Amino acid sequence: MDSFVKDIFQKIASEAGRLARYKKNKCLTSREIQTAVRLIIPGDLAKHCIAKAQDTIALYGSNDNNNSDSE
């Protein structure tokens, strides 16, 4: 299972890097990562992955804002 996750991560990172170079960006954005996921992972599974990632990022952002308010 660990090697599977590492392989998928490597494929997504490589594809996202190629997309960033193609667009002449110096850093990866969420757009390149989402596009790489759509290219690497088939069909509905890609849509599910992207939706879960967006939910997680939104949750992290809301938690991060709550923590910075208390400082």
mmCIF file of the N, C-alpha and C atoms, coordinates in Angstrom:
data_MODEL
# 
_entry.id   MODEL 
# 
loop_
_atom_site.group_PDB 
_atom_site.id 
_atom_site.type_symbol 
_atom_site.label_atom_id 
_atom_site.label_alt_id 
_atom_site.label_comp_id 
_atom_site.label_asym_id 
_atom_site.label_entity_id 
_atom_site.label_seq_id 
_atom_site.pdbx_PDB_ins_code 
_atom_site.Cartn_x 
_atom_site.Cartn_y 
_atom_site.Cartn_z 
_atom_site.occupancy 
_atom_site.B_iso_or_equiv 
_atom_site.pdbx_formal_charge 
_atom_site.auth_seq_id 
_atom_site.auth_comp_id 
_atom_site.auth_asym_id 
_atom_site.auth_atom_id 
_atom_site.pdbx_PDB_model_num 
ATOM 1   N N  . MET A 1 1  ? 0.833   -1.199 0.000   1.00 0.00 ? 1  MET A N  1 
ATOM 2   C CA . MET A 1 1  ? 0.000   0.000  0.000   1.00 0.00 ? 1  MET A CA 1 
ATOM 3   C C  . MET A 1 1  ? 0.872   1.255  0.000   1.00 0.00 ? 1  MET A C  1 
ATOM 4   N N  . ASP A 1 2  ? 1.946   1.237  0.776   1.00 0.00 ? 2  ASP A N  1 
ATOM 5   C CA . ASP A 1 2  ? 2.831   2.389  0.853   1.00 0.00 ? 2  ASP A CA 1 
ATOM 6   C C  . ASP A 1 2  ? 3.457   2.699  -0.510  1.00 0.00 ? 2  ASP A C  1 
ATOM 7   N N  . SER A 1 3  ? 3.875   1.670  -1.228  1.00 0.00 ? 3  SER A N  1 
ATOM 8   C CA . SER A 1 3  ? 4.493   1.889  -2.539  1.00 0.00 ? 3  SER A CA 1 
ATOM 9   C C  . SER A 1 3  ? 3.469   2.406  -3.541  1.00 0.00 ? 3  SER A C  1 
ATOM 10  N N  . PHE A 1 4  ? 2.206   1.986  -3.404  1.00 0.00 ? 4  PHE A N  1 
ATOM 11  C CA . PHE A 1 4  ? 1.143   2.481  -4.279  1.00 0.00 ? 4  PHE A CA 1 
ATOM 12  C C  . PHE A 1 4  ? 0.947   3.983  -4.079  1.00 0.00 ? 4  PHE A C  1 
ATOM 13  N N  . VAL A 1 5  ? 0.862   4.399  -2.834  1.00 0.00 ? 5  VAL A N  1 
ATOM 14  C CA . VAL A 1 5  ? 0.668   5.816  -2.521  1.00 0.00 ? 5  VAL A CA 1 
ATOM 15  C C  . VAL A 1 5  ? 1.857   6.645  -3.023  1.00 0.00 ? 5  VAL A C  1 
ATOM 16  N N  . LYS A 1 6  ? 3.066   6.137  -2.790  1.00 0.00 ? 6  LYS A N  1 
ATOM 17  C CA . LYS A 1 6  ? 4.265   6.842  -3.264  1.00 0.00 ? 6  LYS A CA 1 
ATOM 18  C C  . LYS A 1 6  ? 4.269   6.955  -4.783  1.00 0.00 ? 6  LYS A C  1 
ATOM 19  N N  . ASP A 1 7  ? 3.855   5.895  -5.475  1.00 0.00 ? 7  ASP A N  1 
ATOM 20  C CA . ASP A 1 7  ? 3.825   5.901  -6.937  1.00 0.00 ? 7  ASP A CA 1 
ATOM 21  C C  . ASP A 1 7  ? 2.825   6.926  -7.462  1.00 0.00 ? 7  ASP A C  1 
ATOM 22  N N  . ILE A 1 8  ? 1.629   6.940  -6.897  1.00 0.00 ? 8  ILE A N  1 
ATOM 23  C CA . ILE A 1 8  ? 0.608   7.909  -7.328  1.00 0.00 ? 8  ILE A CA 1 
ATOM 24  C C  . ILE A 1 8  ? 1.073   9.337  -7.037  1.00 0.00 ? 8  ILE A C  1 
ATOM 25  N N  . PHE A 1 9  ? 1.656   9.549  -5.854  1.00 0.00 ? 9  PHE A N  1 
ATOM 26  C CA . PHE A 1 9  ? 2.167   10.870 -5.500  1.00 0.00 ? 9  PHE A CA 1 
ATOM 27  C C  . PHE A 1 9  ? 3.225   11.315 -6.511  1.00 0.00 ? 9  PHE A C  1 
ATOM 28  N N  . GLN A 1 10 ? 4.143   10.407 -6.851  1.00 0.00 ? 10 GLN A N  1 
ATOM 29  C CA . GLN A 1 10 ? 5.213   10.731 -7.800  1.00 0.00 ? 10 GLN A CA 1 
ATOM 30  C C  . GLN A 1 10 ? 4.634   11.079 -9.171  1.00 0.00 ? 10 GLN A C  1 
ATOM 31  N N  . LYS A 1 11 ? 3.653   10.324 -9.619  1.00 0.00 ? 11 LYS A N  1 
ATOM 32  C CA . LYS A 1 11 ? 3.034   10.594 -10.923 1.00 0.00 ? 11 LYS A CA 1 
ATOM 33  C C  . LYS A 1 11 ? 2.340   11.956 -10.931 1.00 0.00 ? 11 LYS A C  1 
ATOM 34  N N  . ILE A 1 12 ? 1.595   12.245 -9.879  1.00 0.00 ? 12 ILE A N  1 
ATOM 35  C CA . ILE A 1 12 ? 0.881   13.524 -9.807  1.00 0.00 ? 12 ILE A CA 1 
ATOM 36  C C  . ILE A 1 12 ? 1.869   14.678 -9.724  1.00 0.00 ? 12 ILE A C  1 
ATOM 37  N N  . ALA A 1 13 ? 2.902   14.530 -8.894  1.00 0.00 ? 13 ALA A N  1 
ATOM 38  C CA . ALA A 1 13 ? 3.905   15.595 -8.752  1.00 0.00 ? 13 ALA A CA 1 
ATOM 39  C C  . ALA A 1 13 ? 4.645   15.828 -10.069 1.00 0.00 ? 13 ALA A C  1 
ATOM 40  N N  . SER A 1 14 ? 5.003   14.767 -10.765 1.00 0.00 ? 14 SER A N  1 
ATOM 41  C CA . SER A 1 14 ? 5.706   14.911 -12.048 1.00 0.00 ? 14 SER A CA 1 
ATOM 42  C C  . SER A 1 14 ? 4.828   15.610 -13.079 1.00 0.00 ? 14 SER A C  1 
ATOM 43  N N  . GLU A 1 15 ? 3.586   15.184 -13.165 1.00 0.00 ? 15 GLU A N  1 
ATOM 44  C CA . GLU A 1 15 ? 2.670   15.791 -14.140 1.00 0.00 ? 15 GLU A CA 1 
ATOM 45  C C  . GLU A 1 15 ? 2.395   17.255 -13.796 1.00 0.00 ? 15 GLU A C  1 
ATOM 46  N N  . ALA A 1 16 ? 2.207   17.547 -12.516 1.00 0.00 ? 16 ALA A N  1 
ATOM 47  C CA . ALA A 1 16 ? 1.983   18.933 -12.095 1.00 0.00 ? 16 ALA A CA 1 
ATOM 48  C C  . ALA A 1 16 ? 3.210   19.787 -12.408 1.00 0.00 ? 16 ALA A C  1 
ATOM 49  N N  . GLY A 1 17 ? 4.408   19.234 -12.209 1.00 0.00 ? 17 GLY A N  1 
ATOM 50  C CA . GLY A 1 17 ? 5.633   19.951 -12.553 1.00 0.00 ? 17 GLY A CA 1 
ATOM 51  C C  . GLY A 1 17 ? 5.732   20.242 -14.035 1.00 0.00 ? 17 GLY A C  1 
ATOM 52  N N  . ARG A 1 18 ? 5.362   19.250 -14.853 1.00 0.00 ? 18 ARG A N  1 
ATOM 53  C CA . ARG A 1 18 ? 5.361   19.471 -16.309 1.00 0.00 ? 18 ARG A CA 1 
ATOM 54  C C  . ARG A 1 18 ? 4.378   20.565 -16.698 1.00 0.00 ? 18 ARG A C  1 
ATOM 55  N N  . LEU A 1 19 ? 3.203   20.541 -16.082 1.00 0.00 ? 19 LEU A N  1 
ATOM 56  C CA . LEU A 1 19 ? 2.202   21.573 -16.382 1.00 0.00 ? 19 LEU A CA 1 
ATOM 57  C C  . LEU A 1 19 ? 2.693   22.961 -15.986 1.00 0.00 ? 19 LEU A C  1 
ATOM 58  N N  . ALA A 1 20 ? 3.358   23.062 -14.840 1.00 0.00 ? 20 ALA A N  1 
ATOM 59  C CA . ALA A 1 20 ? 3.891   24.352 -14.386 1.00 0.00 ? 20 ALA A CA 1 
ATOM 60  C C  . ALA A 1 20 ? 4.976   24.850 -15.339 1.00 0.00 ? 20 ALA A C  1 
ATOM 61  N N  . ARG A 1 21 ? 5.862   23.940 -15.777 1.00 0.00 ? 21 ARG A N  1 
ATOM 62  C CA . ARG A 1 21 ? 6.908   24.339 -16.734 1.00 0.00 ? 21 ARG A CA 1 
ATOM 63  C C  . ARG A 1 21 ? 6.295   24.774 -18.059 1.00 0.00 ? 21 ARG A C  1 
ATOM 64  N N  . TYR A 1 22 ? 5.248   24.070 -18.499 1.00 0.00 ? 22 TYR A N  1 
ATOM 65  C CA . TYR A 1 22 ? 4.571   24.412 -19.743 1.00 0.00 ? 22 TYR A CA 1 
ATOM 66  C C  . TYR A 1 22 ? 3.990   25.822 -19.673 1.00 0.00 ? 22 TYR A C  1 
ATOM 67  N N  . LYS A 1 23 ? 3.443   26.178 -18.502 1.00 0.00 ? 23 LYS A N  1 
ATOM 68  C CA . LYS A 1 23 ? 2.874   27.513 -18.306 1.00 0.00 ? 23 LYS A CA 1 
ATOM 69  C C  . LYS A 1 23 ? 3.917   28.535 -17.875 1.00 0.00 ? 23 LYS A C  1 
ATOM 70  N N  . LYS A 1 24 ? 5.179   28.085 -17.737 1.00 0.00 ? 24 LYS A N  1 
ATOM 71  C CA . LYS A 1 24 ? 6.300   28.929 -17.329 1.00 0.00 ? 24 LYS A CA 1 
ATOM 72  C C  . LYS A 1 24 ? 6.086   29.531 -15.939 1.00 0.00 ? 24 LYS A C  1 
ATOM 73  N N  . ASN A 1 25 ? 5.475   28.740 -15.051 1.00 0.00 ? 25 ASN A N  1 
ATOM 74  C CA . ASN A 1 25 ? 5.324   29.135 -13.646 1.00 0.00 ? 25 ASN A CA 1 
ATOM 75  C C  . ASN A 1 25 ? 6.518   28.624 -12.860 1.00 0.00 ? 25 ASN A C  1 
ATOM 76  N N  . LYS A 1 26 ? 6.943   29.384 -11.877 1.00 0.00 ? 26 LYS A N  1 
ATOM 77  C CA . LYS A 1 26 ? 8.056   28.947 -11.036 1.00 0.00 ? 26 LYS A CA 1 
ATOM 78  C C  . LYS A 1 26 ? 7.599   28.084 -9.876  1.00 0.00 ? 26 LYS A C  1 
ATOM 79  N N  . CYS A 1 27 ? 6.313   28.121 -9.539  1.00 0.00 ? 27 CYS A N  1 
ATOM 80  C CA . CYS A 1 27 ? 5.830   27.279 -8.446  1.00 0.00 ? 27 CYS A CA 1 
ATOM 81  C C  . CYS A 1 27 ? 4.536   26.591 -8.857  1.00 0.00 ? 27 CYS A C  1 
ATOM 82  N N  . LEU A 1 28 ? 4.264   25.512 -8.136  1.00 0.00 ? 28 LEU A N  1 
ATOM 83  C CA . LEU A 1 28 ? 3.036   24.767 -8.371  1.00 0.00 ? 28 LEU A CA 1 
ATOM 84  C C  . LEU A 1 28 ? 1.875   25.470 -7.684  1.00 0.00 ? 28 LEU A C  1 
ATOM 85  N N  . THR A 1 29 ? 0.769   25.500 -8.360  1.00 0.00 ? 29 THR A N  1 
ATOM 86  C CA . THR A 1 29 ? -0.451  26.014 -7.746  1.00 0.00 ? 29 THR A CA 1 
ATOM 87  C C  . THR A 1 29 ? -1.446  24.867 -7.637  1.00 0.00 ? 29 THR A C  1 
ATOM 88  N N  . SER A 1 30 ? -2.530  25.114 -6.947  1.00 0.00 ? 30 SER A N  1 
ATOM 89  C CA . SER A 1 30 ? -3.555  24.083 -6.819  1.00 0.00 ? 30 SER A CA 1 
ATOM 90  C C  . SER A 1 30 ? -4.145  23.723 -8.176  1.00 0.00 ? 30 SER A C  1 
ATOM 91  N N  . ARG A 1 31 ? -4.117  24.658 -9.094  1.00 0.00 ? 31 ARG A N  1 
ATOM 92  C CA . ARG A 1 31 ? -4.661  24.400 -10.435 1.00 0.00 ? 31 ARG A CA 1 
ATOM 93  C C  . ARG A 1 31 ? -3.859  23.316 -11.165 1.00 0.00 ? 31 ARG A C  1 
ATOM 94  N N  . GLU A 1 32 ? -2.529  23.394 -11.095 1.00 0.00 ? 32 GLU A N  1 
ATOM 95  C CA . GLU A 1 32 ? -1.704  22.368 -11.734 1.00 0.00 ? 32 GLU A CA 1 
ATOM 96  C C  . GLU A 1 32 ? -1.904  21.005 -11.070 1.00 0.00 ? 32 GLU A C  1 
ATOM 97  N N  . ILE A 1 33 ? -2.030  21.004 -9.748  1.00 0.00 ? 33 ILE A N  1 
ATOM 98  C CA . ILE A 1 33 ? -2.223  19.741 -9.044  1.00 0.00 ? 33 ILE A CA 1 
ATOM 99  C C  . ILE A 1 33 ? -3.575  19.135 -9.387  1.00 0.00 ? 33 ILE A C  1 
ATOM 100 N N  . GLN A 1 34 ? -4.617  19.955 -9.445  1.00 0.00 ? 34 GLN A N  1 
ATOM 101 C CA . GLN A 1 34 ? -5.939  19.452 -9.819  1.00 0.00 ? 34 GLN A CA 1 
ATOM 102 C C  . GLN A 1 34 ? -5.930  18.906 -11.237 1.00 0.00 ? 34 GLN A C  1 
ATOM 103 N N  . THR A 1 35 ? -5.290  19.597 -12.153 1.00 0.00 ? 35 THR A N  1 
ATOM 104 C CA . THR A 1 35 ? -5.221  19.134 -13.533 1.00 0.00 ? 35 THR A CA 1 
ATOM 105 C C  . THR A 1 35 ? -4.446  17.825 -13.615 1.00 0.00 ? 35 THR A C  1 
ATOM 106 N N  . ALA A 1 36 ? -3.353  17.719 -12.873 1.00 0.00 ? 36 ALA A N  1 
ATOM 107 C CA . ALA A 1 36 ? -2.572  16.482 -12.858 1.00 0.00 ? 36 ALA A CA 1 
ATOM 108 C C  . ALA A 1 36 ? -3.403  15.324 -12.315 1.00 0.00 ? 36 ALA A C  1 
ATOM 109 N N  . VAL A 1 37 ? -4.183  15.568 -11.268 1.00 0.00 ? 37 VAL A N  1 
ATOM 110 C CA . VAL A 1 37 ? -5.045  14.521 -10.709 1.00 0.00 ? 37 VAL A CA 1 
ATOM 111 C C  . VAL A 1 37 ? -6.053  14.079 -11.753 1.00 0.00 ? 37 VAL A C  1 
ATOM 112 N N  . ARG A 1 38 ? -6.633  15.027 -12.473 1.00 0.00 ? 38 ARG A N  1 
ATOM 113 C CA . ARG A 1 38 ? -7.606  14.673 -13.517 1.00 0.00 ? 38 ARG A CA 1 
ATOM 114 C C  . ARG A 1 38 ? -6.962  13.850 -14.627 1.00 0.00 ? 38 ARG A C  1 
ATOM 115 N N  . LEU A 1 39 ? -5.696  14.127 -14.927 1.00 0.00 ? 39 LEU A N  1 
ATOM 116 C CA . LEU A 1 39 ? -5.007  13.389 -15.986 1.00 0.00 ? 39 LEU A CA 1 
ATOM 117 C C  . LEU A 1 39 ? -4.553  12.005 -15.537 1.00 0.00 ? 39 LEU A C  1 
ATOM 118 N N  . ILE A 1 40 ? -4.168  11.860 -14.280 1.00 0.00 ? 40 ILE A N  1 
ATOM 119 C CA . ILE A 1 40 ? -3.589  10.611 -13.781 1.00 0.00 ? 40 ILE A CA 1 
ATOM 120 C C  . ILE A 1 40 ? -4.659  9.634  -13.281 1.00 0.00 ? 40 ILE A C  1 
ATOM 121 N N  . ILE A 1 41 ? -5.622  10.140 -12.524 1.00 0.00 ? 41 ILE A N  1 
ATOM 122 C CA . ILE A 1 41 ? -6.617  9.279  -11.874 1.00 0.00 ? 41 ILE A CA 1 
ATOM 123 C C  . ILE A 1 41 ? -7.872  9.234  -12.747 1.00 0.00 ? 41 ILE A C  1 
ATOM 124 N N  . PRO A 1 42 ? -8.414  8.047  -12.977 1.00 0.00 ? 42 PRO A N  1 
ATOM 125 C CA . PRO A 1 42 ? -9.536  7.908  -13.909 1.00 0.00 ? 42 PRO A CA 1 
ATOM 126 C C  . PRO A 1 42 ? -10.878 8.406  -13.357 1.00 0.00 ? 42 PRO A C  1 
ATOM 127 N N  . GLY A 1 43 ? -11.653 9.027  -14.236 1.00 0.00 ? 43 GLY A N  1 
ATOM 128 C CA . GLY A 1 43 ? -13.067 9.346  -14.076 1.00 0.00 ? 43 GLY A CA 1 
ATOM 129 C C  . GLY A 1 43 ? -13.556 9.912  -12.770 1.00 0.00 ? 43 GLY A C  1 
ATOM 130 N N  . ASP A 1 44 ? -14.551 9.227  -12.220 1.00 0.00 ? 44 ASP A N  1 
ATOM 131 C CA . ASP A 1 44 ? -15.220 9.700  -11.008 1.00 0.00 ? 44 ASP A CA 1 
ATOM 132 C C  . ASP A 1 44 ? -14.301 9.700  -9.799  1.00 0.00 ? 44 ASP A C  1 
ATOM 133 N N  . LEU A 1 45 ? -13.310 8.840  -9.805  1.00 0.00 ? 45 LEU A N  1 
ATOM 134 C CA . LEU A 1 45 ? -12.364 8.809  -8.691  1.00 0.00 ? 45 LEU A CA 1 
ATOM 135 C C  . LEU A 1 45 ? -11.593 10.127 -8.606  1.00 0.00 ? 45 LEU A C  1 
ATOM 136 N N  . ALA A 1 46 ? -11.242 10.697 -9.750  1.00 0.00 ? 46 ALA A N  1 
ATOM 137 C CA . ALA A 1 46 ? -10.552 11.992 -9.773  1.00 0.00 ? 46 ALA A CA 1 
ATOM 138 C C  . ALA A 1 46 ? -11.465 13.091 -9.228  1.00 0.00 ? 46 ALA A C  1 
ATOM 139 N N  . LYS A 1 47 ? -12.718 13.079 -9.629  1.00 0.00 ? 47 LYS A N  1 
ATOM 140 C CA . LYS A 1 47 ? -13.662 14.079 -9.132  1.00 0.00 ? 47 LYS A CA 1 
ATOM 141 C C  . LYS A 1 47 ? -13.820 13.979 -7.618  1.00 0.00 ? 47 LYS A C  1 
ATOM 142 N N  . HIS A 1 48 ? -13.892 12.752 -7.120  1.00 0.00 ? 48 HIS A N  1 
ATOM 143 C CA . HIS A 1 48 ? -14.025 12.529 -5.681  1.00 0.00 ? 48 HIS A CA 1 
ATOM 144 C C  . HIS A 1 48 ? -12.766 13.023 -4.949  1.00 0.00 ? 48 HIS A C  1 
ATOM 145 N N  . CYS A 1 49 ? -11.596 12.721 -5.497  1.00 0.00 ? 49 CYS A N  1 
ATOM 146 C CA . CYS A 1 49 ? -10.331 13.158 -4.884  1.00 0.00 ? 49 CYS A CA 1 
ATOM 147 C C  . CYS A 1 49 ? -10.259 14.677 -4.804  1.00 0.00 ? 49 CYS A C  1 
ATOM 148 N N  . ILE A 1 50 ? -10.625 15.339 -5.879  1.00 0.00 ? 50 ILE A N  1 
ATOM 149 C CA . ILE A 1 50 ? -10.555 16.801 -5.918  1.00 0.00 ? 50 ILE A CA 1 
ATOM 150 C C  . ILE A 1 50 ? -11.552 17.412 -4.937  1.00 0.00 ? 50 ILE A C  1 
ATOM 151 N N  . ALA A 1 51 ? -12.760 16.856 -4.873  1.00 0.00 ? 51 ALA A N  1 
ATOM 152 C CA . ALA A 1 51 ? -13.764 17.370 -3.946  1.00 0.00 ? 51 ALA A CA 1 
ATOM 153 C C  . ALA A 1 51 ? -13.301 17.217 -2.497  1.00 0.00 ? 51 ALA A C  1 
ATOM 154 N N  . LYS A 1 52 ? -12.745 16.056 -2.158  1.00 0.00 ? 52 LYS A N  1 
ATOM 155 C CA . LYS A 1 52 ? -12.253 15.836 -0.791  1.00 0.00 ? 52 LYS A CA 1 
ATOM 156 C C  . LYS A 1 52 ? -11.079 16.756 -0.471  1.00 0.00 ? 52 LYS A C  1 
ATOM 157 N N  . ALA A 1 53 ? -10.206 16.962 -1.437  1.00 0.00 ? 53 ALA A N  1 
ATOM 158 C CA . ALA A 1 53 ? -9.061  17.861 -1.218  1.00 0.00 ? 53 ALA A CA 1 
ATOM 159 C C  . ALA A 1 53 ? -9.537  19.287 -0.981  1.00 0.00 ? 53 ALA A C  1 
ATOM 160 N N  . GLN A 1 54 ? -10.521 19.737 -1.744  1.00 0.00 ? 54 GLN A N  1 
ATOM 161 C CA . GLN A 1 54 ? -11.044 21.093 -1.551  1.00 0.00 ? 54 GLN A CA 1 
ATOM 162 C C  . GLN A 1 54 ? -11.702 21.242 -0.183  1.00 0.00 ? 54 GLN A C  1 
ATOM 163 N N  . ASP A 1 55 ? -12.442 20.224 0.241   1.00 0.00 ? 55 ASP A N  1 
ATOM 164 C CA . ASP A 1 55 ? -13.058 20.250 1.578   1.00 0.00 ? 55 ASP A CA 1 
ATOM 165 C C  . ASP A 1 55 ? -11.989 20.333 2.668   1.00 0.00 ? 55 ASP A C  1 
ATOM 166 N N  . THR A 1 56 ? -10.936 19.550 2.504   1.00 0.00 ? 56 THR A N  1 
ATOM 167 C CA . THR A 1 56 ? -9.854  19.526 3.486   1.00 0.00 ? 56 THR A CA 1 
ATOM 168 C C  . THR A 1 56 ? -9.137  20.872 3.551   1.00 0.00 ? 56 THR A C  1 
ATOM 169 N N  . ILE A 1 57 ? -8.876  21.457 2.400   1.00 0.00 ? 57 ILE A N  1 
ATOM 170 C CA . ILE A 1 57 ? -8.211  22.764 2.363   1.00 0.00 ? 57 ILE A CA 1 
ATOM 171 C C  . ILE A 1 57 ? -9.088  23.823 3.010   1.00 0.00 ? 57 ILE A C  1 
ATOM 172 N N  . ALA A 1 58 ? -10.383 23.780 2.742   1.00 0.00 ? 58 ALA A N  1 
ATOM 173 C CA . ALA A 1 58 ? -11.298 24.741 3.361   1.00 0.00 ? 58 ALA A CA 1 
ATOM 174 C C  . ALA A 1 58 ? -11.323 24.574 4.878   1.00 0.00 ? 58 ALA A C  1 
ATOM 175 N N  . LEU A 1 59 ? -11.331 23.329 5.337   1.00 0.00 ? 59 LEU A N  1 
ATOM 176 C CA . LEU A 1 59 ? -11.320 23.058 6.772   1.00 0.00 ? 59 LEU A CA 1 
ATOM 177 C C  . LEU A 1 59 ? -10.017 23.532 7.402   1.00 0.00 ? 59 LEU A C  1 
ATOM 178 N N  . TYR A 1 60 ? -8.903  23.269 6.739   1.00 0.00 ? 60 TYR A N  1 
ATOM 179 C CA . TYR A 1 60 ? -7.597  23.711 7.241   1.00 0.00 ? 60 TYR A CA 1 
ATOM 180 C C  . TYR A 1 60 ? -7.560  25.241 7.311   1.00 0.00 ? 60 TYR A C  1 
ATOM 181 N N  . GLY A 1 61 ? -8.064  25.900 6.273   1.00 0.00 ? 61 GLY A N  1 
ATOM 182 C CA . GLY A 1 61 ? -8.087  27.361 6.257   1.00 0.00 ? 61 GLY A CA 1 
ATOM 183 C C  . GLY A 1 61 ? -8.925  27.931 7.379   1.00 0.00 ? 61 GLY A C  1 
ATOM 184 N N  . SER A 1 62 ? -10.070 27.305 7.661   1.00 0.00 ? 62 SER A N  1 
ATOM 185 C CA . SER A 1 62 ? -10.916 27.814 8.743   1.00 0.00 ? 62 SER A CA 1 
ATOM 186 C C  . SER A 1 62 ? -10.257 27.566 10.099  1.00 0.00 ? 62 SER A C  1 
ATOM 187 N N  . ASN A 1 63 ? -9.571  26.443 10.260  1.00 0.00 ? 63 ASN A N  1 
ATOM 188 C CA . ASN A 1 63 ? -8.860  26.171 11.517  1.00 0.00 ? 63 ASN A CA 1 
ATOM 189 C C  . ASN A 1 63 ? -7.661  27.105 11.664  1.00 0.00 ? 63 ASN A C  1 
ATOM 190 N N  . ASP A 1 64 ? -6.980  27.383 10.584  1.00 0.00 ? 64 ASP A N  1 
ATOM 191 C CA . ASP A 1 64 ? -5.833  28.271 10.613  1.00 0.00 ? 64 ASP A CA 1 
ATOM 192 C C  . ASP A 1 64 ? -6.258  29.695 10.998  1.00 0.00 ? 64 ASP A C  1 
ATOM 193 N N  . ASN A 1 65 ? -7.417  30.138 10.489  1.00 0.00 ? 65 ASN A N  1 
ATOM 194 C CA . ASN A 1 65 ? -7.921  31.467 10.837  1.00 0.00 ? 65 ASN A CA 1 
ATOM 195 C C  . ASN A 1 65 ? -8.309  31.524 12.309  1.00 0.00 ? 65 ASN A C  1 
ATOM 196 N N  . ASN A 1 66 ? -8.869  30.452 12.844  1.00 0.00 ? 66 ASN A N  1 
ATOM 197 C CA . ASN A 1 66 ? -9.243  30.418 14.263  1.00 0.00 ? 66 ASN A CA 1 
ATOM 198 C C  . ASN A 1 66 ? -8.009  30.471 15.150  1.00 0.00 ? 66 ASN A C  1 
ATOM 199 N N  . ASN A 1 67 ? -6.940  29.796 14.756  1.00 0.00 ? 67 ASN A N  1 
ATOM 200 C CA . ASN A 1 67 ? -5.716  29.782 15.564  1.00 0.00 ? 67 ASN A CA 1 
ATOM 201 C C  . ASN A 1 67 ? -5.024  31.142 15.531  1.00 0.00 ? 67 ASN A C  1 
ATOM 202 N N  . SER A 1 68 ? -5.049  31.836 14.404  1.00 0.00 ? 68 SER A N  1 
ATOM 203 C CA . SER A 1 68 ? -4.372  33.120 14.323  1.00 0.00 ? 68 SER A CA 1 
ATOM 204 C C  . SER A 1 68 ? -5.124  34.211 15.076  1.00 0.00 ? 68 SER A C  1 
ATOM 205 N N  . ASP A 1 69 ? -6.438  34.035 15.276  1.00 0.00 ? 69 ASP A N  1 
ATOM 206 C CA . ASP A 1 69 ? -7.217  35.017 16.014  1.00 0.00 ? 69 ASP A CA 1 
ATOM 207 C C  . ASP A 1 69 ? -6.843  35.019 17.499  1.00 0.00 ? 69 ASP A C  1 
ATOM 208 N N  . SER A 1 70 ? -6.447  33.852 18.021  1.00 0.00 ? 70 SER A N  1 
ATOM 209 C CA . SER A 1 70 ? -6.149  33.751 19.448  1.00 0.00 ? 70 SER A CA 1 
ATOM 210 C C  . SER A 1 70 ? -4.743  34.233 19.793  1.00 0.00 ? 70 SER A C  1 
ATOM 211 N N  . GLU A 1 71 ? -3.904  34.460 18.781  1.00 0.00 ? 71 GLU A N  1 
ATOM 212 C CA . GLU A 1 71 ? -2.523  34.897 19.051  1.00 0.00 ? 71 GLU A CA 1 
ATOM 213 C C  . GLU A 1 71 ? -2.413  36.373 19.243  1.00 0.00 ? 71 GLU A C  1 
# 
